[in-house]
């Protein structure tokens, strides 16, 4: 059960909130129609995490309007993905935006203290995979996870992977981000006892087909416990890792 709804029910149980007040909060308008967007105000109550704003394809004015609607409805922290530096500059003029340029992520509000069950390890095959990896890492941090990074540890120099064995063995979830042939996910998947989320990237020469080669390689991994998200989908990997890392916590 999502934590926000659980807290409300606990308040009713403890006498801190009346049944009528709780019913009114649950029945409150589930979304805000601002013309160009219908902002989901009940996402946190349903799923335990508020709506995330996808910045690509939206104007800075639209992004700022969506953020304003969310904050007016009581959401303190907002995550904006695929946000360009120029849009970040314009949005920051209207709100307290923290911008992570490599990740292309904007955070309105603050990143919470970690409350997950363990660490999330984010590993990349190469330095060129870092934008996608940082999207995953910052997303996971924004959702309350301790993140450990191990970048440029690909199979072209596999001794670099082995140098992070303690991180691999100690993680609760691992996100492996790799382009080219995407082999790192199979290597890590064959060593780790925790779930491994593989993220193919569009990094690579012509026959990499914009990440399709890495995607197919990861889908065909013979290592058990490896799941795969879409090409360059660091956000999806970070969100899924957070779900896994909070599964042992009641009400997470």
C-alpha positions as CSV (number, residue, x, y, z in Angstrom):
1,X,0.0,0.0,0.0
2,X,1.4,3.4,-0.9
3,X,2.9,5.2,2.0
4,X,0.8,8.4,1.7
5,X,-2.5,6.4,1.9
6,X,-1.1,4.3,4.7
7,X,-0.2,7.4,6.7
8,X,-3.7,8.8,6.2
9,X,-5.3,5.5,7.5
10,X,-2.9,5.5,10.5
11,X,-4.0,9.0,11.3
12,X,-7.6,7.9,11.2
13,X,-6.8,4.9,13.5
14,X,-4.9,7.2,15.9
15,X,-7.7,9.8,16.0
16,X,-5.5,12.5,14.4
17,X,-7.8,12.7,11.4
18,X,-11.5,12.2,11.1
19,X,-13.1,9.7,8.8
20,X,-14.9,12.5,7.0
21,X,-11.6,14.4,6.5
22,X,-9.9,11.2,5.1
23,X,-12.8,10.5,2.8
24,X,-12.7,14.1,1.5
25,X,-8.9,13.8,0.9
26,X,-9.3,10.5,-1.0
27,X,-12.2,11.9,-3.1
28,X,-10.3,15.2,-3.9
29,X,-9.9,16.0,-7.5
30,X,-7.6,13.3,-9.0
31,X,-6.1,15.5,-11.6
32,X,-5.6,19.2,-12.5
33,X,-6.5,20.1,-16.1
34,X,-4.3,23.0,-17.1
35,X,-5.2,22.9,-20.8
36,X,-2.1,21.3,-22.3
37,X,-1.7,18.7,-19.5
38,X,-3.8,16.8,-17.0
39,X,-1.6,16.6,-14.0
40,X,-2.1,13.4,-12.0
41,X,-2.5,14.4,-8.4
42,X,-3.3,10.9,-7.0
43,X,-0.2,9.2,-8.4
44,X,1.6,9.2,-5.1
45,X,-1.4,7.8,-3.2
46,X,-1.9,5.0,-5.8
47,X,1.8,4.1,-6.5
48,X,3.9,5.6,-3.7
49,X,5.7,8.0,-6.1
50,X,4.4,11.2,-7.6
51,X,4.1,11.9,-11.3
52,X,7.4,12.6,-13.1
53,X,7.6,15.3,-15.7
54,X,9.1,14.2,-19.1
55,X,10.8,17.4,-20.3
56,X,11.6,16.5,-23.9
57,X,9.0,17.8,-26.4
58,X,7.6,20.3,-23.8
59,X,8.3,24.0,-23.8
60,X,9.9,25.5,-20.7
61,X,6.6,27.4,-20.0
62,X,4.7,24.1,-20.1
63,X,7.1,22.4,-17.8
64,X,7.0,25.4,-15.4
65,X,3.1,25.3,-15.5
66,X,3.0,21.6,-14.7
67,X,5.5,22.0,-11.8
68,X,3.4,24.9,-10.4
69,X,0.2,22.8,-10.5
70,X,2.0,19.9,-8.7
71,X,3.4,22.1,-6.0
72,X,0.1,24.0,-5.6
73,X,-1.5,20.6,-4.9
74,X,1.0,19.9,-2.1
75,X,3.8,18.0,-3.8
76,X,7.0,19.2,-2.4
77,X,9.5,17.6,-4.7
78,X,9.3,17.2,-8.5
79,X,11.5,15.2,-10.8
80,X,11.9,16.4,-14.4
81,X,13.7,14.1,-16.9
82,X,15.2,14.9,-20.3
83,X,15.6,18.5,-19.5
84,X,17.9,20.6,-21.7
85,X,20.2,23.2,-20.2
86,X,18.3,26.0,-21.9
87,X,14.9,24.8,-20.6
88,X,16.5,24.3,-17.2
89,X,17.7,27.9,-17.2
90,X,14.2,29.2,-18.1
91,X,12.4,26.9,-15.6
92,X,14.8,27.9,-12.8
93,X,13.7,31.5,-13.2
94,X,10.2,30.5,-11.9
95,X,11.1,27.9,-9.2
96,X,13.9,26.5,-7.1
97,X,15.3,24.1,-9.7
98,X,18.4,22.0,-9.1
99,X,19.9,20.9,-12.4
100,X,22.0,17.8,-13.0
101,X,23.5,18.5,-16.5
102,X,25.0,15.0,-17.2
103,X,21.7,13.3,-16.2
104,X,19.6,16.0,-18.0
105,X,17.4,16.0,-14.9
106,X,15.9,18.8,-12.9
107,X,14.8,18.5,-9.3
108,X,12.4,21.0,-7.7
109,X,12.7,20.7,-4.0
110,X,15.2,18.4,-2.5
111,X,16.6,14.9,-2.7
112,X,15.5,12.9,0.3
113,X,17.6,10.8,2.7
114,X,17.9,7.2,1.6
115,X,15.3,4.9,3.2
116,X,15.7,1.8,1.0
117,X,16.7,-1.7,2.1
118,X,20.2,-1.5,0.6
119,X,22.3,0.1,-2.0
120,X,21.7,0.5,-5.8
121,X,24.8,0.0,-7.8
122,X,24.9,1.8,-11.2
123,X,27.7,0.5,-13.5
124,X,28.5,1.5,-17.1
125,X,30.5,-0.2,-19.8
126,X,32.1,3.1,-20.8
127,X,32.2,6.8,-20.1
128,X,30.0,7.5,-23.0
129,X,27.2,5.7,-21.2
130,X,27.3,8.1,-18.3
131,X,24.3,10.4,-19.4
132,X,21.9,7.4,-19.3
133,X,23.6,6.0,-16.1
134,X,23.3,9.4,-14.3
135,X,19.6,9.6,-15.3
136,X,19.2,6.2,-13.6
137,X,21.3,7.2,-10.6
138,X,19.7,10.6,-9.9
139,X,16.2,9.1,-10.4
140,X,17.0,6.4,-7.8
141,X,18.4,9.0,-5.4
142,X,15.3,11.1,-5.8
143,X,13.2,8.1,-4.8
144,X,15.1,7.6,-1.6
145,X,17.9,5.2,-2.4
146,X,21.6,5.1,-1.6
147,X,23.4,4.9,-5.0
148,X,27.0,3.6,-5.6
149,X,28.5,4.4,-9.0
150,X,31.0,2.2,-10.9
151,X,31.7,3.9,-14.3
152,X,33.8,2.7,-17.3
153,X,34.1,-0.9,-16.1
154,X,33.3,-2.6,-19.4
155,X,34.4,-5.9,-20.8
156,X,37.2,-4.4,-23.0
157,X,39.2,-4.3,-19.7
158,X,37.3,-6.8,-17.6
159,X,39.8,-6.4,-14.7
160,X,38.1,-3.0,-14.1
161,X,34.9,-4.9,-13.4
162,X,36.5,-7.3,-11.0
163,X,37.9,-4.3,-9.1
164,X,34.3,-3.6,-8.0
165,X,33.5,-7.0,-6.7
166,X,32.7,-5.7,-3.2
167,X,30.2,-3.3,-4.7
168,X,28.6,-6.0,-6.9
169,X,28.3,-8.5,-4.1
170,X,27.0,-5.9,-1.6
171,X,24.3,-4.3,-3.7
172,X,20.6,-4.9,-3.3
173,X,19.9,-4.0,-7.0
174,X,22.3,-3.4,-9.8
175,X,21.7,-1.3,-12.9
176,X,24.1,-2.1,-15.8
177,X,24.2,0.5,-18.5
178,X,26.1,-0.4,-21.7
179,X,26.1,0.2,-25.4
180,X,28.2,-1.5,-28.2
181,X,27.5,-5.2,-27.7
182,X,26.0,-4.8,-24.2
183,X,28.0,-7.7,-22.8
184,X,28.6,-6.2,-19.3
185,X,25.0,-7.1,-18.2
186,X,25.7,-10.8,-18.7
187,X,29.1,-10.6,-16.9
188,X,27.6,-8.8,-13.9
189,X,24.5,-11.0,-14.0
190,X,26.7,-14.1,-13.7
191,X,28.3,-12.8,-10.6
192,X,25.6,-11.0,-8.6
193,X,22.9,-12.6,-6.4
194,X,20.7,-9.6,-6.5
195,X,18.4,-8.5,-9.4
196,X,20.2,-6.9,-12.4
197,X,18.5,-4.3,-14.6
198,X,20.2,-4.0,-17.9
199,X,19.9,-0.7,-19.9
200,X,21.1,-0.8,-23.5
201,X,22.3,2.6,-24.8
202,X,22.5,4.0,-28.3
203,X,26.3,4.2,-28.0
204,X,28.2,2.4,-30.7
205,X,29.2,2.3,-34.4
206,X,26.9,1.6,-37.3
207,X,26.1,-2.0,-36.7
208,X,25.1,-1.2,-33.1
209,X,21.9,0.1,-34.8
210,X,21.3,2.9,-32.3
211,X,21.3,0.5,-29.3
212,X,19.3,-2.4,-30.9
213,X,22.4,-4.7,-30.9
214,X,22.9,-4.1,-27.2
215,X,19.2,-4.5,-26.6
216,X,19.1,-7.9,-28.3
217,X,22.3,-9.0,-26.6
218,X,20.9,-8.2,-23.2
219,X,17.5,-9.9,-24.0
220,X,19.5,-13.0,-25.0
221,X,21.6,-13.0,-21.8
222,X,22.2,-16.5,-20.4
223,X,22.7,-15.1,-16.9
224,X,19.7,-15.6,-14.7
225,X,18.1,-12.7,-12.9
226,X,18.7,-10.1,-15.6
227,X,15.8,-7.9,-16.8
228,X,16.0,-5.3,-19.6
229,X,14.5,-1.9,-20.1
230,X,14.2,0.1,-23.3
231,X,17.2,1.7,-25.1
232,X,18.5,4.8,-23.1
233,X,15.8,4.4,-20.5
234,X,17.8,5.3,-17.5
235,X,14.7,6.7,-15.7
236,X,12.9,3.5,-16.1
237,X,15.8,1.5,-14.7
238,X,16.2,3.9,-11.7
239,X,12.5,3.7,-10.9
240,X,12.4,-0.1,-11.1
241,X,15.5,-0.4,-9.0
242,X,13.8,1.8,-6.3
243,X,10.7,-0.4,-6.3
244,X,12.9,-3.4,-5.7
245,X,15.0,-1.7,-3.1
246,X,11.9,-0.7,-1.1
247,X,10.1,-4.1,-1.3
248,X,11.2,-5.1,2.2
249,X,9.8,-1.9,3.8
250,X,6.2,-1.8,5.0
251,X,4.2,0.8,3.2
252,X,7.0,1.7,0.8
